[in-house]
Amino acid sequence: MDSTEAGGVGVDGKDDESTGNSSKKRKGTVEETSGDKNNDDKLDNQLQNQLKQHKKQNEYLVKRRSNVFKSMVALLELYETGLDAIARMNDLSFVPDNVMPDKIPDS
């Protein structure tokens, strides 16, 4: 048998609701419940507002991430195009043979 079954008083010295010895606690509960409902409503509204703010922030971050990704793709394409252009500038395979210095006639 534990202390709550013996006298209706828990380990911390408070009445235990399960034994029926908490009449004082139950009377105060009606008044506290209406105040708790107001507090719960305020807390609920506050949490709903925070949830809306976090959803907006999340949506903003998703859009920003998408824009950064698109910008990075565009930058990579531009970089690769520039590298291709630079690589082709030093490539003489497309130059006609008659323009090459060793193919110019001596006359």
C-alpha positions in Angstrom: 0.0 0.0 0.0 1.4 3.4 -1.0 1.0 6.7 0.8 -1.9 7.8 -1.5 -4.1 4.9 -0.7 -3.5 5.1 3.1 -4.6 8.6 3.9 -5.5 10.4 0.6 -2.3 12.5 0.8 0.4 12.0 -1.8 4.1 12.0 -1.2 4.3 15.8 -1.7 1.6 16.4 1.0 -1.2 17.3 -1.4 -4.6 15.7 -1.5 -5.0 12.9 -4.0 -8.0 13.3 -6.4 -8.4 9.5 -6.8 -9.3 9.0 -3.1 -12.1 11.5 -2.9 -10.3 13.6 -0.2 -9.7 16.6 -2.5 -12.9 18.5 -2.0 -11.1 21.8 -1.5 -9.2 21.3 -4.7 -12.3 20.5 -6.7 -14.2 23.6 -5.5 -11.4 25.9 -6.6 -11.2 24.2 -9.9 -14.5 25.7 -11.3 -13.1 29.2 -10.8 -9.7 28.3 -12.0 -11.2 26.6 -15.1 -12.8 29.8 -16.5 -9.5 31.6 -16.0 -7.6 28.7 -17.5 -9.9 28.8 -20.6 -9.0 32.5 -21.1 -5.4 31.7 -20.7 -5.7 28.7 -23.0 -7.4 30.9 -25.6 -4.7 33.5 -25.3 -2.0 30.8 -25.6 -3.8 29.2 -28.5 -4.0 32.5 -30.3 -0.4 33.2 -29.6 0.6 29.8 -30.8 -1.5 30.2 -34.0 0.1 33.5 -34.7 3.6 32.0 -34.2 2.6 29.1 -36.5 1.5 31.6 -39.2 4.8 33.5 -38.8 6.8 30.3 -39.1 4.8 29.2 -42.1 5.4 32.6 -43.8 9.1 32.4 -43.0 9.3 28.9 -44.3 7.6 29.9 -47.5 9.9 32.8 -47.9 12.9 30.5 -47.3 11.7 28.0 -49.9 11.2 30.8 -52.5 14.6 32.2 -51.7 16.2 28.7 -51.9 14.6 28.2 -55.3 15.8 31.6 -56.6 19.3 30.9 -55.3 19.3 27.5 -57.0 18.1 29.1 -60.3 20.8 31.8 -60.0 23.5 29.1 -59.4 22.3 27.1 -62.4 22.5 30.3 -64.6 25.9 31.1 -63.2 27.2 27.6 -63.9 25.9 27.7 -67.5 27.5 31.1 -68.0 30.8 29.8 -66.6 30.8 26.7 -68.7 30.0 28.7 -71.8 32.9 31.0 -71.0 35.2 28.1 -70.5 34.1 26.6 -73.9 34.8 30.0 -75.6 38.2 30.3 -74.0 39.1 26.7 -75.0 38.0 27.3 -78.6 40.2 30.5 -78.9 43.3 28.5 -78.5 42.1 25.7 -80.8 43.4 26.2 -84.3 41.8 23.1 -85.8 39.0 25.2 -87.4 41.4 27.7 -89.0 41.8 27.2 -92.7 45.2 25.8 -93.8 46.0 28.7 -96.2 46.1 31.1 -93.3 48.6 29.2 -91.2 52.0 30.7 -91.2 53.7 27.6 -92.6 51.3 27.5 -95.6 51.9 31.0 -96.8 53.6 31.0 -100.2 57.1 32.7 -100.4 56.5 34.7 -103.5 
